[in-house]
Amino acid sequence: MRAKSILVSLLATTLICSGAFAADLSIASGDTGNGREFLRKQLDRFEKETGNKVKIVAMPANSSDQFGQYRLWLAAGNTDIDVYRTDVIWAPQLADQFLDLTEAMKDVVDQHFPSMIQSQTVDGKLVAMPMYTDAPAFYYRKDLLEKYKKPVPKTWDEMAATAKEIQEGERKAGNRAMYGYVFQGNAYEGLTCNALEWIKSSGGGQIIESDGTISINNPEAVTAVDRAKGWIDTIAPKGVLAYTEEESRGVWQTGNAVFMRNWPYAYALGNGPDSAIKGKFDVTTLPSSKEGQSSAATLGGWNLAISKYTKSPEEAIKLVRFLSAPEQQKERAIEIANLPTLKALYDDKDIAAAQPVITNWKPVFETSVPRPSAPTKVKYNEVSSMFWSAVHDTLSGNGTAADNLELLEAKLTELQGGSW
C-alpha cells in the first residue's frame, strides 16, 4: 500500500514537472519601486508549488494609462492576459469583463475587511480579490522639523509656512535643490486623489456625492484648489505639474523635500540602504484646512481580477488565491510595507516588529474617503479626467479655480444626463 502511494506521488510530480497539469499564465501589473521584483519572487514560489509558469506583463506606472490599456485588451477579447492587477475604483467599469469569483473565494472572503470586498462587488458579483490596500499619508522630515524647532503641521497653511521657512533655510545653508513640498500634480488619476483630499479636508465635499449630486462647484472647493495653486513654483517645484508618485519620491528620497504626500510603498523605500533620508522621517495624517476640520486620505488599493477570456480559469483562480492569501500578504507587509486587507494581520507580531509604521496607518484609514466611482459607475473615468483637467488647468495658471470648477460642474451635468 505504501509502495503504491509513493508511486502515485512520484507519478503526480512527474506529470506536473512535464507540464501535464501546468499552465502558462500571465499577470498584468504596474508595480513601481521594488514592487515588481518582489512580485516576481512570490510568483517564483507559486511556480514551484504548482508547476504553472507565470509571466509578468509590465504596465505603465501611471494608473490612467494602465486602465486605458486594460479596456483595449478586454474589449478585444484578449486571451494573452489571465490576471489583471486592478485599482480599487475600476470594479464598476470592468465588471462585465471579469470572472465572478464569489463561489471560488467563498471560504476566504470573511478574512478580509468587509469594505474591501464590498468595493470589488458589483451587482452581487465579486469581480476581484483584494491584494493590498492603500491610503496616502503625510511624510515629514523629523530631523528638519527638530532643527528648525517646528511642530508637525496640522493645517495646509501651517504646512506651507513651515515648508517655506525650512526651504529657505536649507537653501541658504547650501542645498539649492531643497523644496518644501512634493505631491502628484500631473494630469492623471493621482491628481484626482490629491485634489479630492484638499477639497474634502476643506469641507468642499467629494466632487460627486454618494447619491449622485454634483457638489464640486462650491466656495470651499474653490478655496482649496486656489490654496494649492499658491504652492506651485514657491514651496513646490514648477515641475510638480508633471510629477506622478515616482517623481515625487525621487525628490523626497534624495533629501530634497521637507514634506511629501505619497502612498505606503514609499516608506519602505525611504528607509532602504541607499536612501539619503533613512531614519530621518515619519508619517502622519494629511493636513486639513483648519483646526478641528477632519483631514482626508483617498482610499486606494490593488486587487486581482481574472479575465473572462482566460484559457486557464482554474489555474488563474489558484494564482489569485495564492497572491491574496495571508502568507503572501504578510510577506508583502513585512518586506515592502504594503498594507494588508486581512483583519488578523494588523495584530501580527512579526509585521509590527518589522514595519511598526503599518499601525500608524490605522488613523489614516479612519480619514479615508472614496473617489466617486460608485455613484458614477462606468462614467467614472470620464468624470475623473474632467476633474483632474480642471484642477491641472488651475494649477498651471490656465483660468481661475472659480471659473474652472464652474465649467466643470456644467460638463459633469451634461455627462450625467439626468442620472448616472
C-alpha positions as a printed Julia matrix, in Angstrom:
420×3 Matrix{Float64}:
   0.0    0.0     0.0
   2.87   2.33    0.9
   4.66   1.48   -2.35
   1.51   2.3    -4.31
   1.2    5.66   -2.51
   4.81   6.53   -3.29
   4.28   5.54   -6.93
   1.21   7.78   -7.23
   3.12  10.68   -5.65
   6.06  10.22   -8.0
   3.73   9.99  -10.98
   1.95  13.23   -9.96
   5.28  15.01   -9.54
   6.43  13.78  -12.95
   3.23  14.95  -14.61
   3.5   18.41  -13.01
   7.13  18.77  -14.0
   6.38  17.6   -17.53
   3.66  20.25  -17.8
   0.69  17.86  -17.92
  -1.11  19.79  -15.2
   0.69  23.07  -15.76
  -0.49  26.24  -17.42
   1.28  29.25  -18.83
  -0.28  32.24  -17.08
   0.28  35.97  -17.34
  -0.41  38.8   -14.91
  -0.61  42.45  -15.92
   0.91  44.66  -13.24
   2.09  48.25  -12.98
   4.22  47.81   -9.85
   6.57  50.67   -9.03
   9.73  50.87   -6.95
  10.77  47.41   -5.73
   7.26  46.03   -6.15
   7.86  44.21   -9.43
  10.96  42.41   -8.14
   9.01  41.36   -5.05
   6.07  40.14   -7.13
   8.46  38.03   -9.2
   9.79  36.42   -6.04
   6.28  35.42   -4.96
   5.45  34.15   -8.44
   8.6   32.01   -8.45
   7.33  30.32   -5.3
   3.88  29.82   -6.86
   5.51  28.23   -9.9
   7.47  25.82   -7.69
   4.36  24.87   -5.71
   2.02  24.38   -8.68
   4.12  23.64  -11.74
   2.48  26.58  -13.54
   4.5   29.3   -15.22
   3.61  32.97  -14.73
   4.82  35.88  -16.84
   4.58  39.47  -15.64
   3.28  41.82  -18.31
   4.71  45.17  -17.23
   2.3   48.09  -17.33
   2.91  51.86  -17.09
   3.17  53.2   -13.54
   0.51  55.78  -14.45
  -2.78  54.15  -13.41
  -4.77  56.07  -16.03
  -2.57  54.65  -18.78
  -2.99  51.18  -17.27
  -6.76  51.5   -17.28
  -6.81  52.6   -20.9
  -4.71  49.62  -21.95
  -6.86  47.21  -19.95
 -10.0   48.48  -21.63
  -8.47  47.99  -25.07
  -7.34  44.44  -24.33
 -10.6   43.4   -22.69
 -12.76  44.97  -25.4
 -10.77  42.97  -27.96
 -11.26  39.72  -26.01
  -7.51  39.38  -25.48
  -6.63  35.87  -24.3
  -2.97  36.67  -23.58
  -3.67  38.18  -20.14
  -5.11  35.88  -17.48
  -4.94  38.01  -14.32
  -5.18  41.79  -14.1
  -3.97  43.77  -11.11
  -6.73  46.37  -10.72
  -7.2   49.65   -8.91
  -9.91  49.82   -6.27
 -12.0   52.18   -8.45
 -12.14  50.04  -11.58
 -14.58  47.32  -10.47
 -17.8   49.06  -11.63
 -16.26  49.86  -15.02
 -14.74  46.47  -15.88
 -17.07  44.06  -14.07
 -18.54  42.59  -17.26
 -15.07  41.56  -18.48
 -14.02  39.62  -15.36
 -14.95  36.23  -13.93
 -17.29  36.08  -10.95
 -15.14  34.86   -8.03
 -17.97  34.61   -5.5
 -18.07  30.82   -5.41
 -14.32  30.29   -5.78
 -13.49  32.6    -2.87
 -16.46  31.99   -0.56
 -14.29  30.29    2.06
 -11.83  33.21    2.4
 -13.77  36.46    1.86
 -14.66  36.8     5.55
 -10.96  37.12    6.4
 -10.82  40.49    4.61
 -12.14  43.85    5.75
 -15.78  43.96    4.56
 -15.26  47.35    2.85
 -12.51  45.85    0.67
 -14.77  43.03   -0.5
 -17.7   45.4    -1.0
 -15.56  47.7    -3.15
 -14.94  44.79   -5.54
 -18.52  43.51   -5.62
 -20.73  44.75   -8.46
 -24.38  43.69   -8.7
 -23.67  40.75   -6.4
 -20.65  39.63   -8.42
 -17.2   39.51   -6.78
 -15.03  40.72   -9.66
 -11.65  40.89   -7.89
  -9.88  39.78   -4.71
  -8.02  42.33   -2.57
  -4.22  42.1    -2.79
  -3.35  45.04   -0.54
  -4.99  48.26    0.47
  -3.72  51.8     0.32
  -4.22  55.25    1.73
  -1.77  58.14    1.38
  -0.03  59.76    4.32
   1.85  62.97    5.02
   5.58  62.29    5.06
   7.74  64.71    7.05
  11.41  65.13    7.83
  11.78  64.65   11.59
  15.35  65.93   11.59
  14.49  69.19    9.81
  11.46  69.93   11.99
  13.66  69.4    15.03
  16.43  71.56   13.58
  14.04  74.47   12.97
  12.03  73.78   16.17
   8.76  73.31   14.29
   5.83  71.03   15.16
   4.31  68.66   12.64
   1.81  70.89   10.78
  -1.85  70.1    11.19
  -3.28  72.5     8.59
  -2.39  73.23    4.98
  -1.47  76.83    5.82
   0.83  75.66    8.63
   2.41  73.2     6.2
   3.04  75.92    3.62
   4.54  78.33    6.17
   6.84  75.67    7.68
   7.81  74.38    4.25
   8.76  77.9     3.12
  10.86  78.62    6.21
  12.8   75.35    6.08
  13.21  75.51    2.31
  14.75  78.97    2.55
  16.94  77.98    5.49
  18.29  74.87    3.8
  18.97  76.72    0.56
  20.95  79.34    2.44
  22.88  76.5     4.07
  23.88  75.21    0.66
  21.17  72.86   -0.61
  19.85  74.81   -3.58
  17.73  71.82   -4.65
  15.58  71.82   -1.48
  11.82  72.25   -1.8
   9.14  72.41    0.86
   6.5   70.07   -0.54
   6.17  67.5    -3.3
   2.99  65.75   -4.41
   1.41  64.29   -7.55
   0.49  67.19   -9.82
   0.45  65.58  -13.24
  -2.84  65.47  -15.16
  -3.84  61.92  -14.26
  -5.68  59.88  -11.6
  -3.1   60.79   -8.98
  -4.11  64.44   -9.19
  -7.75  63.45   -8.7
  -6.66  61.8    -5.42
  -4.61  64.79   -4.24
  -7.24  67.36   -5.14
 -10.06  65.33   -3.61
  -8.07  65.39   -0.34
  -7.55  69.16   -0.5
 -11.25  69.73   -1.14
 -12.7   67.17    1.29
 -10.39  68.38    4.08
 -11.64  71.92    3.43
 -15.31  70.98    3.75
 -15.86  71.07    0.0
 -17.4   67.64   -0.49
 -16.39  64.71   -2.67
 -16.86  66.07   -6.24
 -19.98  63.93   -6.66
 -21.74  62.69   -3.55
 -22.87  59.12   -2.9
 -26.44  59.97   -4.01
 -25.18  61.28   -7.36
 -25.38  65.0    -6.5
 -22.72  67.07   -8.28
 -21.17  69.11   -5.47
 -17.85  70.32   -6.85
 -18.78  73.97   -7.53
 -18.7   75.46   -4.03
 -16.65  78.14   -2.24
 -14.72  75.66   -0.08
 -13.59  73.67   -3.12
 -12.52  76.87   -4.89
 -10.51  77.96   -1.85
  -8.82  74.55   -1.6
  -7.68  74.5    -5.24
  -6.57  78.14   -5.09
  -4.53  77.32   -1.99
  -2.74  74.51   -3.85
  -2.08  76.81   -6.82
  -0.13  79.03   -4.44
   2.31  76.18   -3.76
   3.42  75.9    -7.39
   6.87  77.37   -8.04
   7.08  78.52   -4.41
   7.28  75.61   -1.95
   6.79  73.04   -4.73
   8.87  72.94   -7.92
   7.14  74.05  -11.1
   7.92  70.58  -12.4
   5.47  69.1    -9.87
   2.84  69.71  -12.58
   4.36  66.66  -14.31
   5.01  64.56  -11.18
   3.48  61.16  -10.5
   4.26  59.1    -7.38
   7.75  58.14   -8.51
   8.93  61.65   -9.41
   7.72  62.87   -6.01
   9.51  60.02   -4.28
  12.68  60.72   -6.24
  12.92  64.28   -4.93
  11.98  63.19   -1.41
  14.32  60.22   -1.17
  17.35  62.2    -2.3
  16.74  64.52    0.63
  15.38  67.46   -1.34
  11.91  67.9     0.19
  10.65  68.74    3.66
   7.18  67.23    3.16
   5.64  64.76    0.73
   2.23  63.25    0.08
   2.54  59.64   -1.05
   1.36  56.06   -0.6
   2.76  53.49    1.86
   5.2   51.9    -0.61
   7.43  54.99   -0.34
   8.02  54.34    3.36
   9.98  51.12    2.95
  11.99  52.56    0.07
  12.74  55.72    2.06
  14.3   53.57    4.75
  16.27  51.48    2.27
  20.07  51.18    2.5
  20.65  53.57   -0.42
  18.24  56.27    0.83
  19.59  59.69    1.83
  16.79  60.05    4.39
  16.91  56.66    6.09
  15.75  57.06    9.69
  15.11  60.8     9.25
  11.39  60.85    8.5
   8.0   59.74    9.74
   4.36  59.84    8.6
   1.07  61.16    9.89
  -2.36  62.06    8.55
  -2.55  64.7     5.84
  -3.28  68.29    6.92
  -6.74  69.84    6.83
  -7.96  73.38    6.19
  -8.23  74.38    9.85
  -8.02  73.04   13.4
 -10.99  70.79   14.07
 -11.63  70.05   10.39
 -11.03  66.39    9.59
  -8.26  65.55    7.16
  -8.87  63.27    4.19
  -6.96  60.42    2.56
  -8.13  58.9    -0.7
  -8.9   55.23   -0.31
  -6.73  53.21   -2.64
  -5.7   49.62   -3.02
  -4.94  46.97   -5.6
  -6.83  43.82   -6.39
  -6.61  40.73   -8.57
  -9.19  40.07  -11.28
  -9.39  37.22  -13.8
 -10.19  37.91  -17.43
 -13.27  36.09  -18.67
 -11.22  35.34  -21.79
  -8.55  33.34  -19.94
  -7.85  29.87  -21.31
  -6.91  28.58  -17.85
  -9.56  29.79  -15.38
  -8.87  27.13  -12.73
  -5.13  27.83  -12.63
  -5.77  31.59  -12.69
  -8.02  31.17   -9.64
  -5.17  29.32   -7.89
  -2.87  32.27   -8.64
  -5.35  34.82   -7.28
  -5.92  32.75   -4.14
  -2.16  32.47   -3.66
  -1.38  36.19   -4.04
  -4.3   37.3    -1.84
  -3.63  34.71    0.9
  -2.39  35.57    4.42
   1.12  34.23    3.85
   1.72  36.42    0.8
   0.04  39.49    2.32
   2.15  39.11    5.47
   5.34  38.84    3.45
   4.32  41.85    1.37
   3.67  43.87    4.54
   7.0   42.95    6.12
   9.2   43.41    3.07
   7.65  46.31    1.15
   5.2   47.82    3.67
   2.05  47.07    1.65
  -0.98  47.33    3.88
  -2.88  44.05    4.34
  -6.57  43.68    3.59
  -6.82  40.86    6.14
  -8.02  41.9     9.58
  -5.88  39.4    11.52
  -2.61  40.71   10.11
  -2.97  44.05   11.89
  -2.36  42.15   15.13
   0.53  40.13   13.75
   3.65  40.49   15.93
   6.09  39.87   13.07
   4.55  42.66   10.99
   4.51  45.02   13.97
   8.19  44.31   14.64
   9.33  44.64   11.03
   7.06  47.51    9.95
   5.72  49.36   13.01
   4.62  52.12   10.65
   1.75  49.91    9.47
   0.0   50.54   12.76
   0.44  54.27   12.02
  -1.86  53.86    9.03
  -4.85  52.99   11.22
  -5.71  56.69   11.82
  -5.06  57.36    8.14
  -7.75  54.81    7.23
 -10.1   56.48    9.69
  -9.99  59.6     7.47
 -10.14  57.72    4.17
 -12.53  58.98    1.53
 -13.65  57.05   -1.58
 -13.45  58.51   -5.04
 -16.9   58.85   -6.67
 -16.65  55.64   -8.67
 -19.7   54.01   -7.05
 -22.24  56.74   -7.99
 -20.77  57.34  -11.46
 -20.12  53.66  -12.34
 -18.99  53.26  -15.97
 -18.66  57.03  -16.38
 -16.13  57.41  -13.55
 -13.1   57.55  -15.84
 -14.6   60.49  -17.75
 -15.6   62.2   -14.5
 -12.1   61.86  -13.08
 -10.48  63.07  -16.3
 -12.7   66.16  -16.35
 -11.9   66.83  -12.69
  -8.14  66.45  -12.88
  -8.06  68.54  -16.07
  -9.92  71.4   -14.36
  -7.56  71.25  -11.37
  -4.45  70.96  -13.54
  -5.56  73.95  -15.61
  -5.9   75.97  -12.41
  -2.53  74.9   -11.02
  -0.94  75.73  -14.37
  -2.44  79.23  -14.44
  -4.99  78.49  -17.16
  -8.06  80.09  -15.63
  -9.14  80.61  -12.04
 -10.39  77.9    -9.71
 -13.81  79.58   -9.61
 -14.15  79.63  -13.4
 -12.73  76.15  -13.93
 -14.9   74.48  -11.28
 -18.0   76.24  -12.58
 -17.21  74.96  -16.08
 -16.54  71.51  -14.63
 -19.95  71.49  -12.98
 -21.59  72.23  -16.34
 -19.63  69.44  -18.07
 -20.49  66.93  -15.35
 -24.17  67.88  -15.51
 -24.14  67.28  -19.24
 -22.34  63.95  -18.81
 -24.79  62.89  -16.11
 -27.73  63.46  -18.41
 -30.22  63.26  -15.57
 -28.75  60.14  -13.95
 -25.5   58.24  -13.74
